[in-house]
Structure formats: structure tokens, C-alpha cells
Amino acid sequence: MKALFLAVVVLNLAVFLWEYRSGAFAAPEAAVPENLETIVLVGESPVSDGSADKK
């Protein structure tokens, strides 16, 4: 019984390491849609680059 438990643990570890090596746990990169509107903050407005505000 102890040998069977050890075999299951080793098999489980081997499968886990195999999946880790193949990249199964890597977070997928989310695709950003191209038709989104951009958000521009007041400090980032194209009219003022912020250099006039600095003294």
C-alpha cells in the first residue's frame, strides 16, 4: 500500500512538471481590441505638455 501511494505521488509530480514545462501554467496574453477610445488625462492633453506648469 505504501509503494502504491508513493507511485501515485511520483506520477502526480511527473505530470505536474510535464505540464509546467509545456507552459500550461503561463498566463495567456489578453488581446487588446484596436477600436477602443483612448483616455487622455488633463495633465496629458495634447494642448499642454505640462512644461508650462512647472516653475
Protein Blocks (a to p, Z undefined) as FASTA:
>chain_A
ZZmmmmmmmmmmmmmmmmmmnopmpccdddddfkbccdddfklpfkbgolmmpZZ
